[in-house]
Amino acid sequence: MISQAIAPAVERRRPARRWKALTGLAYAAPTALFVLIFFVLPIGLVGRMSVSDWGLFAGNRGLNAPENFTDAVDDRLFWPAVWFTLKYTAITTVILLGLALGLALLVQESNRWTGFLRTSFLVPSALGLASASLLFYALYSPQSSPFPGDTSFLGTPWSALWSTVALIVWRFAGFYMLLLLVGLQGIPGDVYEAARLDGADRWQTFRHVTLPLLRPSIALCTILCVTGSLLAFDQFYILTKGGPDNSTVTIVQLVYNMAFQGQNDLGRAAALSILVLAALLVVNVLQFRGLRGKES
């Protein structure tokens, strides 16, 4: 009897549940279509190009499965580009995160200058990277630079590297400061009060309270900074064009050169892109595992 009384109610609920499911699919469909068109299909095309003899103007000339990958690795600029990209990533990550943490600690406490400082540090992040690169290019150019004419910002490999690092630090320090500031403001004040009652000084509080509780924000900033640095292209293409003497060619710029400059070989460029994607996946997985292990 009870089952017979419940059955009509269940039957009435089924159309409502079906309608809710269709409504959810309708809301998700635009995003799914966007991901399919702009991410899944291009990755599939790159995968096909990576195993094909595919020229920029000649199109697909047939399968060329292993040669594209071996030729990409055997390129004379491959290992120098890998080494330079790793060096640039390490330098940028250390300097950028250290400065961003210092700025976040500086503006953590509210006072009459806090709003002005936060805005000043954050303004450069509103500028596009290409626009910021053009701005610094004018700053470094002997024709428009306010510095003495004999100052060489881009003339040597060492100066070109550090001039580009200065651009990236200026552009992104405020953004990472904001992320770390949100993490700092999420730390309960009771924890600091307990540390003070235990007799901890500023350094001990920072080391044993602030840093451990700020670890999720630092992890997020580290992953974003490492990934962005490994994919560096705009700043070097605008400032140095890979020079002097190909000393500042990044791995992504090498992909561009293979595809559109001189070689016009989309197959090799696609193969190198696949290798870069695989390396990024490995790096991100290792970072997630390492950071998650520290959290646990």
Backbone as JSON, one array per atom type, in Angstrom:
{
  "sequence": "MISQAIAPAVERRRPARRWKALTGLAYAAPTALFVLIFFVLPIGLVGRMSVSDWGLFAGNRGLNAPENFTDAVDDRLFWPAVWFTLKYTAITTVILLGLALGLALLVQESNRWTGFLRTSFLVPSALGLASASLLFYALYSPQSSPFPGDTSFLGTPWSALWSTVALIVWRFAGFYMLLLLVGLQGIPGDVYEAARLDGADRWQTFRHVTLPLLRPSIALCTILCVTGSLLAFDQFYILTKGGPDNSTVTIVQLVYNMAFQGQNDLGRAAALSILVLAALLVVNVLQFRGLRGKES",
  "N": [[0.82, -1.21, 0.0], [1.9, 1.24, 0.79], [3.93, 1.57, -1.08], [2.4, 1.81, -3.37], [1.21, 4.27, -2.89], [3.35, 5.98, -2.93], [4.39, 5.78, -5.48], [2.97, 7.43, -7.5], [3.89, 10.0, -6.74], [6.63, 9.79, -7.19], [6.64, 9.43, -9.96], [5.71, 11.94, -10.72], [7.87, 13.53, -10.03], [9.89, 12.84, -11.75], [9.75, 14.15, -14.38], [10.37, 16.77, -13.52], [12.98, 16.45, -12.54], [14.23, 15.66, -14.88], [13.9, 17.97, -16.38], [15.47, 19.78, -14.89], [17.95, 18.62, -15.31], [18.26, 18.98, -18.08], [18.24, 21.76, -18.14], [20.61, 22.32, -16.75], [22.46, 21.22, -18.57], [22.02, 22.95, -20.71], [23.03, 25.35, -19.7], [25.69, 24.64, -19.41], [26.47, 24.07, -21.98], [27.42, 26.28, -23.73], [30.0, 26.85, -22.63], [31.21, 24.33, -22.86], [31.18, 24.07, -25.64], [32.85, 26.19, -26.34], [35.29, 25.33, -25.18], [35.68, 23.03, -26.7], [35.99, 24.04, -29.34], [38.1, 25.91, -29.18], [40.13, 24.72, -27.72], [40.22, 21.81, -27.55], [39.95, 20.91, -30.27], [42.09, 22.47, -31.55], [44.32, 21.34, -30.16], [44.13, 18.7, -31.0], [44.62, 19.11, -33.75], [47.24, 20.08, -33.66], [48.47, 17.81, -32.65], [48.14, 16.06, -34.84], [49.62, 17.44, -36.79], [52.12, 17.21, -35.67], [52.99, 14.68, -36.3], [53.28, 14.68, -38.97], [54.55, 15.57, -42.19], [54.51, 18.68, -42.55], [54.37, 21.59, -44.1], [54.56, 25.2, -43.96], [53.57, 26.54, -46.21], [53.21, 24.51, -48.04], [51.5, 22.68, -46.94], [50.01, 19.57, -45.73], [52.09, 16.88, -46.3], [52.13, 14.2, -45.92], [52.64, 11.42, -43.58], [55.02, 11.69, -40.95], [56.22, 10.55, -38.66], [58.31, 9.93, -36.46], [60.42, 11.6, -37.13], [59.96, 14.38, -36.92], [60.02, 14.9, -34.16], [62.59, 14.03, -33.41], [64.15, 15.67, -35.05], [63.46, 18.16, -34.03], [64.55, 18.07, -31.45], [67.2, 17.76, -32.12], [67.85, 20.19, -33.17], [70.04, 22.97, -33.4], [69.62, 25.04, -31.63], [68.04, 24.04, -29.64], [68.81, 22.85, -27.07], [70.34, 25.05, -25.94], [68.15, 26.87, -25.8], [66.44, 25.55, -24.03], [68.03, 25.52, -21.69], [68.36, 28.3, -21.26], [65.69, 29.06, -20.86], [65.04, 27.66, -18.5], [66.88, 28.84, -16.75], [66.04, 31.53, -16.8], [63.46, 31.15, -15.76], [63.98, 30.27, -13.13], [65.37, 32.5, -12.03], [63.46, 34.57, -12.33], [61.26, 33.58, -10.85], [62.22, 33.38, -8.19], [63.0, 36.07, -7.59], [60.65, 37.51, -8.14], [58.59, 36.35, -6.52], [59.72, 36.72, -4.01], [59.89, 39.56, -3.84], [57.16, 40.17, -4.17], [56.06, 39.03, -1.85], [57.31, 40.62, 0.09], [56.16, 43.13, -0.53], [53.47, 42.56, -0.02], [53.54, 42.1, 2.76], [54.27, 44.65, 3.49], [52.04, 46.24, 2.93], [50.11, 45.09, 4.43], [49.09, 45.89, 6.95], [46.62, 48.26, 7.77], [46.73, 51.68, 7.1], [47.12, 55.26, 6.69], [48.45, 55.41, 4.27], [48.12, 53.02, 3.02], [46.12, 52.39, 1.04], [46.97, 53.96, -1.13], [49.53, 52.86, -1.65], [48.93, 50.18, -2.24], [47.4, 50.49, -4.58], [49.3, 51.73, -6.25], [51.25, 49.72, -6.5], [49.76, 47.82, -7.81], [48.92, 48.87, -10.23], [50.71, 48.53, -12.57], [50.11, 45.86, -13.31], [47.76, 46.02, -14.66], [48.38, 46.67, -17.2], [48.86, 45.4, -20.46], [51.04, 42.65, -21.35], [52.45, 42.81, -23.78], [52.19, 45.54, -24.32], [53.53, 46.6, -22.1], [56.06, 45.58, -22.65], [56.72, 46.96, -25.0], [56.81, 49.52, -23.91], [59.04, 49.32, -22.19], [60.91, 48.72, -24.1], [61.14, 51.15, -25.44], [62.19, 52.53, -23.3], [64.67, 51.31, -23.01], [65.85, 51.79, -25.46], [68.42, 53.46, -27.26], [67.74, 55.79, -28.65], [65.48, 56.89, -27.44], [65.76, 56.59, -24.74], [66.05, 57.75, -21.35], [68.44, 57.38, -20.12], [72.08, 57.49, -20.1], [73.74, 57.48, -23.32], [75.7, 55.52, -23.7], [74.92, 53.39, -22.2], [74.2, 50.03, -22.11], [71.5, 48.11, -22.43], [70.42, 45.93, -23.75], [72.44, 44.85, -25.2], [74.24, 42.82, -24.53], [74.3, 39.3, -23.63], [73.93, 38.92, -20.84], [73.03, 41.44, -19.86], [70.71, 41.7, -21.4], [69.13, 39.61, -20.43], [68.73, 40.36, -17.7], [67.54, 42.84, -18.03], [65.12, 42.1, -19.16], [64.08, 40.57, -17.06], [63.72, 42.61, -15.19], [61.61, 43.99, -16.4], [59.53, 42.04, -16.23], [59.3, 41.68, -13.47], [58.49, 44.26, -12.68], [56.04, 44.32, -14.01], [54.49, 42.17, -12.97], [54.72, 42.02, -10.19], [52.89, 43.39, -8.54], [50.53, 41.99, -9.05], [51.02, 39.37, -7.99], [51.51, 40.2, -5.42], [48.93, 40.95, -4.64], [47.61, 38.45, -4.59], [49.04, 37.17, -2.53], [48.49, 38.94, -0.48], [45.77, 38.56, -0.05], [45.9, 35.98, 1.0], [47.34, 36.55, 3.36], [45.54, 38.19, 4.76], [43.64, 36.33, 5.31], [44.56, 34.88, 7.44], [43.85, 34.08, 10.76], [43.55, 36.52, 13.38], [43.77, 35.64, 15.98], [45.69, 33.69, 16.0], [48.12, 35.05, 15.73], [47.99, 36.49, 18.11], [48.15, 34.44, 19.99], [50.74, 33.59, 19.44], [52.22, 35.83, 20.23], [51.66, 35.82, 22.98], [53.02, 33.56, 23.66], [55.56, 34.48, 23.57], [56.88, 34.87, 21.15], [58.98, 36.5, 18.81], [59.1, 38.96, 16.07], [60.38, 37.74, 13.84], [60.23, 34.99, 14.5], [57.46, 34.71, 14.59], [56.82, 35.26, 11.93], [58.18, 33.16, 10.65], [57.21, 30.75, 11.8], [54.47, 31.0, 11.91], [53.25, 32.8, 9.97], [54.38, 32.03, 7.41], [53.85, 29.13, 7.25], [50.98, 29.15, 7.27], [50.5, 30.67, 5.08], [51.19, 29.12, 3.0], [49.44, 27.83, 1.0], [48.75, 30.04, -0.67], [51.28, 30.87, -1.51], [52.01, 28.59, -2.91], [50.16, 28.64, -5.03], [50.98, 31.04, -6.33], [53.58, 30.3, -7.02], [53.2, 28.19, -8.85], [51.82, 29.54, -10.91], [53.75, 31.45, -11.62], [55.99, 29.9, -12.42], [54.9, 28.43, -14.55], [54.14, 30.52, -16.31], [56.66, 31.63, -16.82], [58.05, 29.56, -18.07], [56.69, 29.53, -20.44], [57.45, 31.85, -21.69], [57.42, 34.42, -24.1], [56.44, 36.85, -25.42], [57.81, 39.08, -24.22], [60.55, 38.65, -24.78], [60.51, 38.42, -27.54], [59.77, 41.0, -28.3], [61.63, 42.68, -27.02], [64.29, 41.63, -27.43], [64.36, 39.95, -29.67], [65.4, 37.43, -29.53], [68.12, 37.83, -29.5], [71.27, 39.03, -28.07], [72.99, 37.23, -30.64], [71.41, 34.88, -30.56], [71.17, 34.33, -27.87], [69.12, 34.73, -26.08], [66.96, 33.16, -26.73], [63.96, 31.64, -26.12], [62.21, 28.57, -25.33], [59.62, 28.59, -26.35], [59.83, 30.64, -28.19], [61.54, 29.43, -29.94], [59.83, 27.51, -31.02], [58.15, 29.25, -32.44], [60.0, 30.29, -34.28], [60.65, 27.99, -35.76], [58.22, 27.54, -37.01], [57.46, 29.89, -38.42], [59.6, 31.5, -39.2], [62.15, 31.42, -41.39], [62.5, 28.41, -41.35], [59.86, 27.5, -41.69], [58.38, 25.23, -41.0], [55.82, 23.59, -39.97], [55.3, 21.09, -38.94], [57.58, 20.24, -37.41], [57.55, 22.34, -35.57], [55.09, 21.85, -34.33], [55.64, 19.36, -33.18], [57.63, 20.08, -31.33], [56.04, 21.71, -29.76], [54.33, 19.83, -28.62], [56.18, 18.47, -27.03], [56.85, 20.51, -25.25], [54.37, 20.89, -24.0], [54.06, 18.39, -22.74], [56.24, 18.52, -20.97], [55.42, 20.67, -19.36], [53.14, 19.56, -18.16], [54.33, 17.54, -16.62], [55.94, 19.1, -14.89], [53.97, 20.61, -13.53], [52.48, 18.57, -12.3], [54.43, 17.49, -10.58], [54.86, 19.75, -8.98], [52.33, 20.06, -7.78], [52.12, 17.63, -6.37], [54.34, 17.82, -4.66], [53.72, 20.14, -3.16], [51.27, 19.38, -2.09], [52.09, 17.27, -0.55], [53.61, 18.6, 1.4], [51.56, 20.05, 2.58], [50.01, 18.01, 3.73]],
  "CA": [[0.0, 0.0, 0.0], [2.76, 2.42, 0.88], [4.6, 1.73, -2.36], [1.43, 2.3, -4.33], [0.96, 5.69, -2.63], [4.55, 6.74, -3.26], [4.67, 5.7, -6.91], [2.56, 8.62, -8.26], [4.76, 11.14, -6.43], [7.9, 9.57, -7.89], [6.4, 9.69, -11.37], [5.6, 13.38, -10.93], [9.17, 14.16, -9.84], [10.81, 12.5, -12.84], [9.85, 15.24, -15.37], [11.07, 17.91, -12.93], [14.41, 16.16, -12.51], [14.7, 15.68, -16.26], [13.97, 19.37, -16.79], [16.63, 20.36, -14.24], [19.16, 18.12, -15.98], [18.36, 19.66, -19.37], [18.61, 23.15, -17.86], [22.04, 22.33, -16.46], [23.19, 21.0, -19.82], [21.93, 24.16, -21.52], [23.96, 26.33, -19.14], [27.07, 24.19, -19.61], [26.76, 23.88, -23.4], [28.31, 27.29, -24.33], [31.37, 26.65, -22.17], [31.72, 23.11, -23.47], [31.43, 24.35, -27.05], [34.04, 27.05, -26.39], [36.46, 24.48, -24.92], [35.85, 22.13, -27.83], [36.44, 24.75, -30.53], [39.33, 26.67, -29.01], [41.15, 23.97, -27.01], [40.31, 20.39, -27.92], [40.25, 20.79, -31.7], [43.48, 22.88, -31.86], [45.3, 20.37, -29.66], [44.08, 17.58, -31.93], [45.3, 19.5, -34.99], [48.69, 20.12, -33.38], [48.92, 16.43, -32.56], [48.25, 15.52, -36.19], [50.72, 18.09, -37.46], [53.4, 16.77, -35.11], [53.4, 13.41, -36.9], [53.14, 14.84, -40.41], [55.46, 16.47, -42.9], [53.53, 19.75, -42.76], [55.01, 22.87, -44.32], [53.71, 26.37, -43.78], [52.92, 26.87, -47.48], [52.94, 23.29, -48.81], [50.46, 21.88, -46.31], [50.33, 18.21, -45.29], [52.71, 16.08, -47.35], [52.17, 12.8, -45.49], [53.09, 11.13, -42.23], [56.46, 11.85, -40.68], [56.0, 10.39, -37.23], [59.36, 10.17, -35.47], [61.45, 12.55, -37.57], [59.7, 15.73, -36.42], [60.46, 15.0, -32.77], [64.05, 13.92, -33.36], [64.73, 16.87, -35.67], [63.26, 19.29, -33.11], [65.53, 17.94, -30.36], [68.54, 17.89, -32.69], [68.08, 21.56, -33.61], [71.21, 23.53, -32.7], [69.18, 25.98, -30.6], [67.11, 23.41, -28.71], [69.33, 22.77, -25.7], [70.53, 26.4, -25.41], [66.86, 27.48, -25.47], [65.96, 24.91, -22.81], [68.83, 26.0, -20.57], [68.04, 29.7, -21.01], [64.34, 29.13, -20.3], [65.11, 27.22, -17.11], [67.59, 29.87, -15.99], [65.13, 32.67, -16.69], [62.37, 30.77, -14.86], [64.48, 30.25, -11.75], [65.66, 33.87, -11.58], [62.21, 35.34, -12.24], [60.41, 33.07, -9.78], [62.78, 33.75, -6.88], [62.92, 37.51, -7.38], [59.27, 37.98, -8.2], [57.84, 35.93, -5.33], [60.29, 37.38, -2.84], [59.45, 40.95, -3.83], [55.71, 40.21, -3.96], [55.81, 38.77, -0.43], [57.69, 41.82, 0.83], [55.15, 44.16, -0.75], [52.25, 42.16, 0.68], [53.75, 42.37, 4.18], [54.34, 46.09, 3.68], [50.71, 46.86, 2.87], [49.16, 44.27, 5.16], [48.45, 46.7, 7.98], [45.89, 49.41, 7.24], [47.07, 53.0, 7.59], [46.71, 56.31, 5.76], [49.12, 55.23, 2.98], [47.93, 51.67, 2.52], [45.37, 52.4, -0.21], [47.82, 54.51, -2.19], [50.59, 51.92, -1.98], [48.35, 49.01, -2.91], [47.04, 50.89, -5.94], [50.53, 51.98, -7.01], [51.9, 48.44, -6.82], [48.89, 46.99, -8.65], [48.65, 49.51, -11.53], [51.4, 47.91, -13.71], [49.51, 44.6, -13.73], [46.64, 46.3, -15.55], [48.93, 46.89, -18.54], [49.16, 44.16, -21.17], [52.46, 42.32, -21.39], [53.02, 43.35, -25.01], [52.3, 47.0, -24.15], [54.62, 46.84, -21.16], [57.33, 45.29, -23.35], [56.99, 48.11, -25.88], [57.19, 50.63, -23.05], [60.42, 49.1, -21.75], [61.76, 48.81, -25.29], [61.42, 52.57, -25.61], [63.05, 52.92, -22.18], [66.01, 50.78, -23.24], [66.36, 52.2, -26.76], [69.3, 54.65, -27.17], [67.11, 56.97, -29.25], [64.44, 57.46, -26.58], [66.02, 56.3, -23.33], [66.56, 58.86, -20.56], [69.74, 57.02, -19.59], [73.18, 57.86, -20.99], [73.76, 56.75, -24.57], [76.61, 54.37, -23.68], [74.34, 52.33, -21.37], [73.72, 48.92, -22.95], [70.53, 47.28, -21.73], [70.1, 44.74, -24.53], [73.55, 44.57, -26.09], [74.95, 41.61, -24.14], [73.36, 38.3, -23.12], [73.64, 39.12, -19.42], [72.2, 42.63, -19.68], [69.41, 41.45, -22.01], [68.38, 38.78, -19.5], [68.3, 41.09, -16.5], [66.61, 43.88, -18.45], [63.81, 41.46, -19.31], [63.62, 40.22, -15.72], [63.22, 43.86, -14.6], [60.28, 44.23, -16.97], [58.56, 41.09, -15.7], [59.1, 41.99, -12.05], [57.67, 45.48, -12.63], [54.7, 44.06, -14.53], [53.72, 41.16, -12.26], [54.9, 42.03, -8.73], [51.65, 43.81, -7.91], [49.54, 40.92, -9.16], [51.32, 38.35, -7.0], [51.3, 40.84, -4.13], [47.5, 40.87, -4.33], [47.29, 37.08, -4.22], [49.61, 36.9, -1.21], [47.8, 39.78, 0.48], [44.53, 37.86, 0.28], [46.26, 34.92, 1.93], [47.7, 37.13, 4.67], [44.34, 38.65, 5.45], [42.86, 35.17, 5.72], [45.13, 34.28, 8.66], [43.14, 34.63, 11.92], [44.34, 37.31, 14.31], [43.98, 34.9, 17.22], [46.93, 32.93, 15.9], [49.2, 35.99, 16.06], [47.88, 36.81, 19.53], [48.69, 33.3, 20.73], [52.2, 33.6, 19.27], [52.78, 36.89, 21.09], [51.56, 35.37, 24.37], [54.07, 32.56, 23.86], [56.85, 35.15, 23.57], [57.52, 34.84, 19.84], [59.29, 37.79, 18.23], [58.59, 39.13, 14.71], [60.93, 36.74, 12.95], [59.66, 33.7, 14.84], [56.06, 34.71, 14.15], [56.8, 35.15, 10.47], [58.68, 31.86, 10.21], [56.45, 29.61, 12.3], [53.03, 31.23, 11.82], [52.82, 33.39, 8.7], [54.77, 31.22, 6.25], [53.06, 27.89, 7.12], [49.58, 29.41, 6.94], [50.47, 31.3, 3.77], [51.71, 28.17, 2.02], [48.58, 27.65, -0.19], [48.88, 31.19, -1.56], [52.61, 30.81, -2.1], [51.98, 27.51, -3.88], [49.46, 29.13, -6.23], [51.84, 31.99, -7.01], [54.72, 29.58, -7.58], [52.75, 27.46, -10.04], [51.53, 30.52, -11.95], [54.99, 32.09, -12.06], [56.81, 28.92, -13.14], [54.25, 28.14, -15.84], [54.26, 31.68, -17.18], [58.06, 31.84, -17.23], [58.41, 28.52, -19.04], [56.04, 29.87, -21.7], [57.8, 33.23, -22.04], [57.59, 34.7, -25.53], [56.21, 38.24, -25.82], [58.81, 40.02, -23.75], [61.8, 38.44, -25.49], [60.32, 38.71, -28.95], [59.71, 42.44, -28.49], [62.83, 43.36, -26.53], [65.59, 41.15, -27.9], [64.24, 39.11, -30.86], [66.26, 36.27, -29.32], [69.52, 38.22, -29.52], [72.26, 38.98, -29.16], [73.55, 35.93, -31.05], [70.5, 33.8, -30.13], [71.43, 34.02, -26.46], [67.9, 34.86, -25.28], [65.88, 32.42, -27.39], [63.25, 30.73, -25.23], [61.72, 27.38, -26.01], [58.43, 28.96, -27.13], [60.29, 31.41, -29.33], [62.08, 28.46, -30.9], [58.66, 26.98, -31.73], [57.74, 30.28, -33.4], [60.99, 30.37, -35.35], [60.5, 26.82, -36.62], [56.97, 27.59, -37.77], [57.19, 31.08, -39.22], [60.79, 32.25, -39.6], [63.23, 30.63, -41.98], [62.25, 27.0, -41.62], [58.47, 27.34, -42.16], [58.07, 23.81, -40.81], [54.81, 23.47, -38.92], [55.4, 19.77, -38.34], [58.59, 20.28, -36.35], [57.07, 23.26, -34.54], [54.05, 21.16, -33.57], [56.29, 18.34, -32.37], [58.24, 20.76, -30.2], [54.95, 22.15, -28.89], [53.89, 18.67, -27.85], [57.19, 18.23, -26.0], [56.7, 21.56, -24.23], [53.15, 20.58, -23.25], [54.36, 17.26, -21.86], [57.11, 19.0, -19.89], [54.59, 21.48, -18.45], [52.31, 18.64, -17.37], [55.19, 16.89, -15.64], [56.33, 20.1, -13.89], [52.81, 20.95, -12.71], [52.16, 17.41, -11.45], [55.44, 17.44, -9.51], [54.61, 20.84, -8.05], [51.13, 19.75, -7.0], [52.43, 16.56, -5.44], [55.24, 18.31, -3.62], [53.03, 21.07, -2.28], [50.27, 18.65, -1.34], [52.79, 16.5, 0.48], [53.93, 19.51, 2.5], [50.33, 20.39, 3.29], [49.6, 16.9, 4.58]],
  "C": [[0.86, 1.27, 0.0], [3.45, 2.67, -0.44], [3.65, 2.24, -3.42], [1.14, 3.78, -4.14], [2.14, 6.55, -3.03], [4.78, 6.81, -4.76], [4.19, 6.91, -7.69], [3.45, 9.83, -7.99], [6.1, 11.02, -7.14], [7.75, 9.87, -9.37], [6.31, 11.18, -11.66], [6.96, 14.07, -10.82], [10.11, 13.91, -11.02], [10.87, 13.59, -13.9], [10.59, 16.46, -14.82], [12.57, 17.69, -12.9], [15.0, 16.19, -13.91], [14.85, 17.11, -16.76], [15.17, 20.07, -16.17], [17.93, 19.91, -14.91], [19.35, 18.8, -17.33], [18.75, 21.12, -19.19], [20.1, 23.27, -17.55], [22.89, 22.13, -17.7], [23.16, 22.24, -20.7], [22.88, 25.24, -21.02], [25.42, 25.94, -19.43], [27.46, 24.11, -21.08], [27.65, 24.96, -23.99], [29.76, 27.13, -23.91], [31.98, 25.42, -22.79], [32.04, 23.33, -24.95], [32.67, 25.21, -27.22], [35.3, 26.22, -26.19], [36.73, 23.56, -26.1], [36.48, 22.83, -29.02], [37.84, 25.33, -30.35], [40.43, 25.92, -28.26], [41.3, 22.55, -27.53], [40.68, 20.24, -29.39], [41.64, 21.3, -32.06], [44.53, 21.91, -31.36], [45.32, 19.13, -30.55], [44.79, 17.88, -33.24], [46.8, 19.54, -34.8], [49.24, 18.71, -33.28], [49.07, 15.78, -33.93], [49.42, 16.14, -36.94], [52.06, 17.59, -36.96], [53.89, 15.45, -35.7], [53.3, 13.47, -38.41], [54.23, 15.76, -40.94], [54.62, 17.66, -43.4], [54.28, 21.07, -42.89], [54.04, 24.02, -44.19], [52.93, 26.69, -45.06], [52.53, 25.62, -48.27], [51.83, 22.45, -48.22], [50.95, 20.5, -45.92], [50.86, 17.4, -46.45], [52.85, 14.62, -46.95], [52.72, 12.65, -44.08], [54.6, 11.23, -42.13], [56.66, 11.71, -39.18], [57.22, 10.67, -36.35], [60.31, 11.29, -35.84], [61.21, 13.94, -37.02], [60.23, 15.9, -35.0], [61.99, 14.93, -32.68], [64.72, 15.15, -33.96], [64.58, 18.08, -34.75], [64.29, 19.26, -31.98], [66.95, 18.15, -30.88], [68.83, 19.31, -33.19], [69.19, 22.19, -32.76], [70.82, 24.48, -31.58], [68.32, 25.34, -29.53], [67.65, 23.43, -27.28], [69.73, 24.14, -25.15], [69.23, 27.09, -25.03], [66.29, 26.87, -24.19], [66.71, 25.44, -21.59], [68.5, 27.46, -20.24], [66.65, 29.84, -20.39], [64.32, 28.72, -18.84], [65.8, 28.26, -16.24], [66.71, 31.09, -15.77], [63.99, 32.37, -15.72], [62.81, 30.81, -13.41], [64.71, 31.66, -11.23], [64.36, 34.65, -11.38], [61.36, 34.88, -11.07], [60.92, 33.5, -8.42], [62.61, 35.24, -6.62], [61.48, 37.99, -7.28], [58.49, 37.6, -6.95], [58.41, 36.57, -4.06], [59.86, 38.83, -2.73], [57.96, 41.05, -3.56], [55.36, 39.95, -2.49], [56.18, 39.97, 0.41], [56.67, 42.94, 0.67], [53.86, 43.83, -0.01], [52.38, 42.4, 2.18], [53.77, 43.87, 4.46], [52.96, 46.73, 3.75], [49.67, 46.04, 3.62], [48.39, 45.07, 6.2], [47.81, 47.94, 7.36], [46.35, 50.69, 7.92], [46.72, 54.02, 6.51], [47.33, 56.14, 4.38], [48.84, 53.88, 2.34], [47.21, 51.65, 1.17], [46.19, 52.91, -1.37], [48.89, 53.52, -2.62], [50.04, 50.7, -2.71], [48.0, 49.34, -4.36], [48.28, 51.09, -6.81], [51.21, 50.68, -7.41], [51.08, 47.64, -7.82], [48.69, 47.57, -10.05], [49.41, 48.86, -12.69], [50.77, 46.62, -14.2], [48.3, 44.8, -14.62], [47.09, 46.51, -16.99], [49.24, 45.55, -19.19], [50.65, 43.92, -21.28], [53.12, 42.87, -22.64], [53.19, 44.87, -24.9], [53.42, 47.35, -23.19], [55.98, 46.59, -21.8], [57.7, 46.42, -24.3], [57.42, 49.33, -25.07], [58.64, 50.5, -22.6], [61.38, 49.11, -22.93], [62.13, 50.26, -25.58], [62.35, 53.08, -24.51], [64.49, 52.48, -22.4], [66.64, 51.27, -24.54], [67.25, 53.43, -26.62], [68.66, 55.91, -27.71], [66.11, 57.64, -28.32], [64.69, 57.27, -25.1], [66.5, 57.54, -22.59], [67.94, 58.59, -19.97], [70.85, 57.42, -20.56], [73.28, 56.94, -22.2], [74.66, 55.53, -24.56], [76.1, 53.23, -22.81], [73.73, 51.26, -22.27], [72.8, 48.03, -22.13], [70.28, 45.96, -22.45], [71.27, 44.29, -25.4], [74.33, 43.32, -25.76], [73.95, 40.59, -23.6], [72.97, 38.54, -21.66], [72.72, 40.32, -19.2], [70.82, 42.44, -20.29], [68.54, 40.6, -21.08], [67.85, 39.6, -18.33], [67.39, 42.27, -16.85], [65.21, 43.32, -18.64], [63.25, 41.05, -17.96], [63.06, 41.46, -15.01], [61.83, 44.2, -15.12], [59.24, 43.32, -16.33], [58.27, 41.36, -14.22], [58.23, 43.23, -11.89], [56.23, 45.18, -13.02], [53.88, 43.17, -13.6], [53.84, 41.21, -10.74], [53.61, 42.42, -8.02], [50.58, 42.74, -7.95], [49.77, 39.83, -8.12], [51.23, 38.92, -5.58], [49.85, 40.73, -3.7], [47.11, 39.47, -3.9], [47.82, 36.74, -2.82], [48.92, 37.73, -0.13], [46.47, 39.16, 0.9], [44.81, 36.71, 1.24], [46.62, 35.43, 3.3], [46.47, 37.57, 5.45], [43.43, 37.51, 5.87], [43.4, 34.47, 6.95], [44.42, 34.89, 9.87], [44.07, 35.41, 12.85], [44.62, 36.6, 15.62], [45.29, 34.11, 17.19], [48.13, 33.81, 16.24], [49.18, 36.34, 17.54], [48.44, 35.69, 20.38], [50.21, 33.25, 20.62], [52.85, 34.66, 20.14], [52.73, 36.49, 22.56], [52.62, 34.32, 24.69], [55.47, 33.16, 23.81], [57.56, 35.14, 22.23], [57.79, 36.27, 19.36], [58.79, 37.85, 16.79], [59.09, 38.05, 13.77], [60.35, 35.35, 13.24], [58.19, 33.61, 14.43], [55.95, 34.55, 12.65], [57.18, 33.74, 10.02], [57.75, 30.71, 10.58], [54.93, 29.8, 12.2], [52.64, 31.69, 10.42], [53.14, 32.48, 7.52], [53.99, 29.9, 6.15], [51.61, 28.14, 6.71], [49.42, 30.08, 5.58], [50.88, 30.35, 2.65], [50.76, 27.94, 0.84], [48.68, 28.82, -1.16], [50.24, 31.21, -2.24], [52.67, 29.72, -3.16], [51.29, 27.95, -5.16], [50.34, 30.1, -7.02], [53.03, 31.3, -7.67], [54.34, 28.87, -8.87], [52.49, 28.43, -11.18], [52.82, 31.13, -12.51], [55.86, 31.13, -12.87], [56.21, 28.63, -14.51], [54.38, 29.31, -16.8], [55.68, 31.91, -17.66], [58.51, 30.79, -18.24], [57.8, 28.79, -20.4], [56.36, 31.29, -22.17], [58.02, 33.39, -23.53], [57.54, 36.19, -25.83], [57.36, 39.16, -25.47], [60.13, 39.88, -24.51], [61.66, 38.73, -26.97], [60.33, 40.21, -29.22], [61.03, 43.11, -28.11], [64.1, 42.93, -27.25], [65.54, 40.41, -29.23], [65.12, 37.86, -30.76], [67.73, 36.59, -29.27], [70.01, 38.66, -28.15], [72.8, 37.57, -29.38], [72.74, 34.75, -30.5], [70.68, 33.41, -28.67], [70.19, 34.12, -25.59], [66.71, 34.22, -25.99], [65.25, 31.48, -26.37], [62.7, 29.56, -26.03], [60.48, 27.69, -26.84], [58.82, 29.8, -28.34], [60.92, 30.5, -30.39], [60.95, 27.8, -31.68], [58.2, 27.97, -32.79], [58.71, 30.36, -34.57], [60.88, 29.19, -36.3], [59.28, 26.94, -37.53], [56.93, 28.73, -38.77], [58.43, 31.84, -39.68], [61.85, 31.29, -40.13], [62.81, 29.23, -42.34], [60.84, 26.75, -42.17], [58.0, 25.89, -42.08], [57.1, 23.67, -39.65], [54.86, 22.11, -38.24], [56.39, 19.73, -37.2], [58.16, 21.2, -35.23], [55.99, 22.6, -33.69], [54.64, 20.07, -32.68], [56.95, 18.95, -31.14], [57.19, 21.28, -29.23], [54.43, 21.01, -28.03], [54.89, 18.35, -26.74], [57.1, 19.26, -24.88], [55.47, 21.29, -23.38], [53.38, 19.43, -22.29], [55.23, 17.69, -20.69], [56.33, 19.82, -18.88], [53.71, 20.59, -17.58], [53.13, 17.97, -16.28], [55.56, 17.87, -14.52], [55.15, 20.42, -12.97], [52.41, 19.8, -11.79], [53.14, 17.31, -10.3], [55.22, 18.55, -8.49], [53.39, 20.55, -7.18], [51.41, 18.67, -5.97], [53.32, 17.03, -4.31], [54.54, 19.23, -2.65], [51.96, 20.36, -1.47], [50.9, 17.81, -0.25], [53.18, 17.36, 1.67], [52.69, 19.87, 3.29], [49.9, 19.27, 4.22], [50.54, 16.71, 5.77]]
}
